[in-house]
Amino acid sequence: MSDTPWQDKETLYELYVEKKLTTAEIGERLGCTDVTVSDWLSRHDIDARDPDPPTMTGEDHPRSVTKNELIED
């Protein structure tokens, strides 16, 4: 492994896109900070994931309830 593996586009793509590791997890594996990983992802034009994707769908999702329905309860 090189002295700066976080600069390698293929390594970053594999860990971030294919294995879906977080920038913090990648930084821990490669010996750098999550900020450094984010910087190199950007330099390599690897799109960032949504940091807080929705986990609820359908009727369980809070946005599926109207304001009036909340007031009535």
N, C-alpha and C positions, 0 to 999 in steps of 0.2 A: 504494500500500500504506500502511496506517496506521502510526503510530509504534509500535504494540504488536500486530503481527500474530499473535503467539502467544496472544493472548486471544480470537481469532476462532474460534468453534466450527466453522464450515464449513471453514475453512482447516486446522485441526487434524484434523478428521475425514477430509478428503481425503488429507492427507499420511500420517497414522498408520494409518487403517483401509483406505483404498482403495489407496494407493501402498505401504503397509507399510514406511514409513521408520521408523528407530529414533528415540527421543527425542533422541539426540545429533545425528543427521542433521537433524532438524527444527530443533533449536536453532541449528545452524550456518547453516542456510538463513535462519532468521528473526531471527538476531542475539540469541539468549538462551542460557541454559544448559539442559541436559537436565532438570535439576530443575524449572526454571520450566515447561517443556513438560509434564512429568509432573503438576505442580500444576494447570495449566489443563485437562489431559485429565480429571483427577479432578473439578474444578469443573463441567465440562460433562457429567459422567457418561458419559464415553467409556471403556469397559472396557479395562484394560491387557491386553496379550497376555502369554502365558506367556514369561518371559524365557529359558527354556532348554527348548524343546520337544524331545521325544525324536526322534532321527533314525534310530534303528535299529528294525527291525520283524522279526517272525518269529524264525527260528532264529538270526539274527545278533545279536539283542538279548541282552545279558548276563543279563537276568532270566529268559530262557527256559531257562537251565541250572540244574539243581538243585545244592544244596550237595554232595551225594554224587557227582554227575558231575564236579564240580570236584576233589574229593578223589581220585577215581579217575585223573584225568589226571595 
